[in-house]
Amino acid sequence: MAQDATGIVTRDSEGYRLELSRRLNGPIEDVWAAITDPSSSAKWFGRWESEGGVGRTIKLQLAFEEGQPWSDVLIDVCEAPRHLAISMVDDGGEWRLSVQLRAVDGATELAFTQPLSDPAGAESIGPGWEYYLDMLCAAYAGTPLPTFNEYYPAQAKYYIEQSAAAAGST
């Protein structure tokens, strides 16, 4: 069954951005650990090696991508338990990702942002991040993980429309 797309593509003076959000039922420190602890991130995204820290590069194995490739990931910002920003370059291009967490009434709100050099890329990037963020939510809650075919190509049209709207905005 196809999942509903929730992200938006925006445009401002800095360019285009993909923005998604999720709400996880748990304290911010636990959600932070689900994102940054190597054994927890392995359950929904990939495992990583090396010593983390701002300005350091870690090795990340993308566990749910074809071939489970390794990537070098630079930690740009790490302000536990509220903000993580990373950048990496791989065969798919350059990726700058930011996650901000906010505690709200015993739960944690997650805001994910990725700048886009071309808004048309959201057609495939948007469904991919919808999938990974839902993987995070499922792994955190201990519920069955979704499958990527629930997201792509089903959400592609939504993101094509989002991209067109952002490209047409001023």
C-alpha positions as YAML, in Angstrom:
chain: A
units: angstrom
residues:
- id: 1
  name: MET
  ca: [0.00, 0.00, 0.00]
- id: 2
  name: ALA
  ca: [1.42, 3.38, -1.02]
- id: 3
  name: GLN
  ca: [2.33, 5.82, 1.74]
- id: 4
  name: ASP
  ca: [1.13, 9.42, 1.64]
- id: 5
  name: ALA
  ca: [3.88, 11.92, 0.87]
- id: 6
  name: THR
  ca: [4.35, 14.63, 3.50]
- id: 7
  name: GLY
  ca: [7.43, 16.62, 2.47]
- id: 8
  name: ILE
  ca: [7.56, 20.00, 0.84]
- id: 9
  name: VAL
  ca: [9.94, 21.59, -1.62]
- id: 10
  name: THR
  ca: [10.56, 25.24, -0.88]
- id: 11
  name: ARG
  ca: [12.54, 28.04, -2.48]
- id: 12
  name: ASP
  ca: [14.09, 31.07, -0.85]
- id: 13
  name: SER
  ca: [17.09, 33.36, -1.37]
- id: 14
  name: GLU
  ca: [19.46, 30.43, -0.68]
- id: 15
  name: GLY
  ca: [17.88, 28.09, -3.25]
- id: 16
  name: TYR
  ca: [15.66, 25.02, -3.09]
- id: 17
  name: ARG
  ca: [15.13, 22.78, -0.10]
- id: 18
  name: LEU
  ca: [13.37, 19.53, 0.70]
- id: 19
  name: GLU
  ca: [11.74, 19.60, 4.14]
- id: 20
  name: LEU
  ca: [10.12, 16.72, 6.00]
- id: 21
  name: SER
  ca: [8.96, 16.25, 9.56]
- id: 22
  name: ARG
  ca: [8.02, 13.43, 11.87]
- id: 23
  name: ARG
  ca: [6.82, 13.11, 15.46]
- id: 24
  name: LEU
  ca: [8.24, 10.31, 17.58]
- id: 25
  name: ASN
  ca: [6.68, 9.34, 20.90]
- id: 26
  name: GLY
  ca: [9.61, 9.50, 23.25]
- id: 27
  name: PRO
  ca: [12.09, 11.82, 24.90]
- id: 28
  name: ILE
  ca: [14.46, 13.86, 22.76]
- id: 29
  name: GLU
  ca: [17.53, 12.10, 24.19]
- id: 30
  name: ASP
  ca: [16.20, 8.71, 23.06]
- id: 31
  name: VAL
  ca: [15.40, 9.97, 19.56]
- id: 32
  name: TRP
  ca: [18.85, 11.57, 19.36]
- id: 33
  name: ALA
  ca: [20.38, 8.20, 20.25]
- id: 34
  name: ALA
  ca: [18.26, 6.46, 17.57]
- id: 35
  name: ILE
  ca: [19.83, 8.80, 15.01]
- id: 36
  name: THR
  ca: [23.41, 9.04, 16.26]
- id: 37
  name: ASP
  ca: [24.20, 5.75, 18.00]
- id: 38
  name: PRO
  ca: [25.79, 3.34, 15.46]
- id: 39
  name: SER
  ca: [23.86, 0.28, 16.66]
- id: 40
  name: SER
  ca: [20.56, 2.20, 16.54]
- id: 41
  name: SER
  ca: [21.13, 3.88, 13.17]
- id: 42
  name: ALA
  ca: [22.00, 0.47, 11.69]
- id: 43
  name: LYS
  ca: [18.38, -0.61, 12.24]
- id: 44
  name: TRP
  ca: [16.90, 2.03, 9.93]
- id: 45
  name: PHE
  ca: [19.66, 3.67, 7.85]
- id: 46
  name: GLY
  ca: [23.11, 2.21, 8.21]
- id: 47
  name: ARG
  ca: [25.93, 1.49, 10.55]
- id: 48
  name: TRP
  ca: [28.87, 3.78, 10.94]
- id: 49
  name: GLU
  ca: [32.43, 3.49, 12.12]
- id: 50
  name: SER
  ca: [35.13, 5.90, 13.32]
- id: 51
  name: GLU
  ca: [35.04, 8.45, 16.08]
- id: 52
  name: GLY
  ca: [32.31, 11.04, 15.60]
- id: 53
  name: GLY
  ca: [32.59, 14.74, 16.31]
- id: 54
  name: VAL
  ca: [32.30, 18.08, 14.57]
- id: 55
  name: GLY
  ca: [34.76, 18.31, 11.70]
- id: 56
  name: ARG
  ca: [35.42, 14.56, 11.71]
- id: 57
  name: THR
  ca: [34.66, 12.10, 8.95]
- id: 58
  name: ILE
  ca: [32.94, 8.83, 9.70]
- id: 59
  name: LYS
  ca: [32.46, 5.77, 7.48]
- id: 60
  name: LEU
  ca: [28.76, 5.02, 6.90]
- id: 61
  name: GLN
  ca: [27.47, 1.82, 5.34]
- id: 62
  name: LEU
  ca: [24.08, 2.41, 3.75]
- id: 63
  name: ALA
  ca: [22.38, -0.81, 4.85]
- id: 64
  name: PHE
  ca: [19.21, -0.44, 2.78]
- id: 65
  name: GLU
  ca: [20.74, 0.64, -0.52]
- id: 66
  name: GLU
  ca: [21.66, -1.77, -3.30]
- id: 67
  name: GLY
  ca: [25.09, -3.22, -2.61]
- id: 68
  name: GLN
  ca: [25.19, -1.65, 0.86]
- id: 69
  name: PRO
  ca: [27.83, 0.91, -0.17]
- id: 70
  name: TRP
  ca: [30.14, 2.75, 2.20]
- id: 71
  name: SER
  ca: [30.34, 6.54, 2.20]
- id: 72
  name: ASP
  ca: [32.54, 9.11, 3.90]
- id: 73
  name: VAL
  ca: [30.36, 11.46, 5.95]
- id: 74
  name: LEU
  ca: [31.62, 14.76, 7.36]
- id: 75
  name: ILE
  ca: [29.95, 15.88, 10.59]
- id: 76
  name: ASP
  ca: [29.32, 19.60, 10.10]
- id: 77
  name: VAL
  ca: [27.22, 20.27, 13.23]
- id: 78
  name: CYS
  ca: [26.59, 18.11, 16.28]
- id: 79
  name: GLU
  ca: [24.69, 19.86, 19.06]
- id: 80
  name: ALA
  ca: [23.29, 17.00, 21.15]
- id: 81
  name: PRO
  ca: [20.42, 16.37, 21.46]
- id: 82
  name: ARG
  ca: [19.00, 18.97, 19.10]
- id: 83
  name: HIS
  ca: [20.87, 19.41, 15.82]
- id: 84
  name: LEU
  ca: [22.93, 17.19, 13.52]
- id: 85
  name: ALA
  ca: [24.15, 18.32, 10.11]
- id: 86
  name: ILE
  ca: [26.28, 16.17, 7.81]
- id: 87
  name: SER
  ca: [27.63, 16.29, 4.28]
- id: 88
  name: MET
  ca: [28.82, 13.59, 1.95]
- id: 89
  name: VAL
  ca: [29.60, 12.95, -1.69]
- id: 90
  name: ASP
  ca: [28.82, 9.65, -3.40]
- id: 91
  name: ASP
  ca: [27.78, 8.31, -6.79]
- id: 92
  name: GLY
  ca: [24.35, 9.92, -6.30]
- id: 93
  name: GLY
  ca: [25.79, 13.41, -5.87]
- id: 94
  name: GLU
  ca: [26.50, 15.79, -3.02]
- id: 95
  name: TRP
  ca: [24.32, 15.47, 0.06]
- id: 96
  name: ARG
  ca: [23.98, 18.08, 2.83]
- id: 97
  name: LEU
  ca: [21.51, 16.92, 5.44]
- id: 98
  name: SER
  ca: [20.23, 18.50, 8.62]
- id: 99
  name: VAL
  ca: [18.08, 17.05, 11.40]
- id: 100
  name: GLN
  ca: [16.72, 19.24, 14.17]
- id: 101
  name: LEU
  ca: [14.88, 17.82, 17.17]
- id: 102
  name: ARG
  ca: [12.48, 19.57, 19.53]
- id: 103
  name: ALA
  ca: [10.87, 18.18, 22.68]
- id: 104
  name: VAL
  ca: [7.11, 18.72, 22.74]
- id: 105
  name: ASP
  ca: [4.80, 17.28, 25.43]
- id: 106
  name: GLY
  ca: [6.83, 14.12, 26.07]
- id: 107
  name: ALA
  ca: [7.36, 13.51, 22.35]
- id: 108
  name: THR
  ca: [10.01, 14.66, 19.91]
- id: 109
  name: GLU
  ca: [9.42, 16.59, 16.72]
- id: 110
  name: LEU
  ca: [11.98, 15.96, 14.00]
- id: 111
  name: ALA
  ca: [12.62, 18.45, 11.18]
- id: 112
  name: PHE
  ca: [14.71, 17.16, 8.27]
- id: 113
  name: THR
  ca: [16.14, 19.47, 5.60]
- id: 114
  name: GLN
  ca: [18.18, 18.85, 2.45]
- id: 115
  name: PRO
  ca: [19.19, 21.63, 0.06]
- id: 116
  name: LEU
  ca: [18.51, 20.76, -3.59]
- id: 117
  name: SER
  ca: [20.63, 22.06, -6.46]
- id: 118
  name: ASP
  ca: [17.77, 21.19, -8.81]
- id: 119
  name: PRO
  ca: [14.19, 20.92, -7.50]
- id: 120
  name: ALA
  ca: [13.43, 18.19, -10.07]
- id: 121
  name: GLY
  ca: [15.63, 15.85, -8.02]
- id: 122
  name: ALA
  ca: [12.89, 15.77, -5.38]
- id: 123
  name: GLU
  ca: [11.00, 13.29, -7.61]
- id: 124
  name: SER
  ca: [13.27, 10.50, -6.32]
- id: 125
  name: ILE
  ca: [14.96, 12.13, -3.31]
- id: 126
  name: GLY
  ca: [11.65, 12.98, -1.59]
- id: 127
  name: PRO
  ca: [10.28, 9.42, -1.59]
- id: 128
  name: GLY
  ca: [13.69, 8.18, -0.44]
- id: 129
  name: TRP
  ca: [13.72, 10.40, 2.64]
- id: 130
  name: GLU
  ca: [10.05, 9.67, 3.34]
- id: 131
  name: TYR
  ca: [11.05, 6.00, 3.41]
- id: 132
  name: TYR
  ca: [14.10, 6.49, 5.62]
- id: 133
  name: LEU
  ca: [12.28, 8.71, 8.12]
- id: 134
  name: ASP
  ca: [9.45, 6.19, 8.33]
- id: 135
  name: MET
  ca: [12.13, 3.50, 8.81]
- id: 136
  name: LEU
  ca: [13.44, 5.56, 11.75]
- id: 137
  name: CYS
  ca: [9.94, 5.85, 13.23]
- id: 138
  name: ALA
  ca: [9.27, 2.12, 12.82]
- id: 139
  name: ALA
  ca: [12.65, 1.07, 14.24]
- id: 140
  name: TYR
  ca: [12.19, 3.47, 17.17]
- id: 141
  name: ALA
  ca: [8.67, 2.18, 17.89]
- id: 142
  name: GLY
  ca: [9.61, -1.47, 17.35]
- id: 143
  name: THR
  ca: [7.06, -1.92, 14.57]
- id: 144
  name: PRO
  ca: [7.61, -3.61, 11.17]
- id: 145
  name: LEU
  ca: [9.82, -1.68, 8.77]
- id: 146
  name: PRO
  ca: [8.25, -0.36, 5.56]
- id: 147
  name: THR
  ca: [9.48, -1.36, 2.11]
- id: 148
  name: PHE
  ca: [10.77, 1.15, -0.43]
- id: 149
  name: ASN
  ca: [8.23, 0.09, -3.08]
- id: 150
  name: GLU
  ca: [5.55, 1.64, -0.84]
- id: 151
  name: TYR
  ca: [7.14, 5.03, -1.57]
- id: 152
  name: TYR
  ca: [8.58, 5.01, -5.05]
- id: 153
  name: PRO
  ca: [7.25, 5.44, -7.68]
- id: 154
  name: ALA
  ca: [3.95, 6.07, -5.86]
- id: 155
  name: GLN
  ca: [5.09, 9.43, -4.42]
- id: 156
  name: ALA
  ca: [6.95, 10.65, -7.51]
- id: 157
  name: LYS
  ca: [4.00, 12.63, -8.92]
- id: 158
  name: TYR
  ca: [3.51, 14.45, -5.61]
- id: 159
  name: TYR
  ca: [7.15, 15.53, -5.60]
- id: 160
  name: ILE
  ca: [7.06, 16.54, -9.27]
- id: 161
  name: GLU
  ca: [4.18, 18.86, -8.36]
- id: 162
  name: GLN
  ca: [6.06, 20.15, -5.31]
- id: 163
  name: SER
  ca: [9.11, 20.88, -7.45]
- id: 164
  name: ALA
  ca: [7.10, 22.67, -10.11]
- id: 165
  name: ALA
  ca: [5.39, 24.84, -7.47]
- id: 166
  name: ALA
  ca: [8.73, 25.73, -5.85]
- id: 167
  name: ALA
  ca: [10.33, 26.51, -9.22]
- id: 168
  name: GLY
  ca: [7.41, 28.80, -10.03]
- id: 169
  name: SER
  ca: [7.61, 30.69, -6.71]
- id: 170
  name: THR
  ca: [9.65, 33.81, -6.24]
...
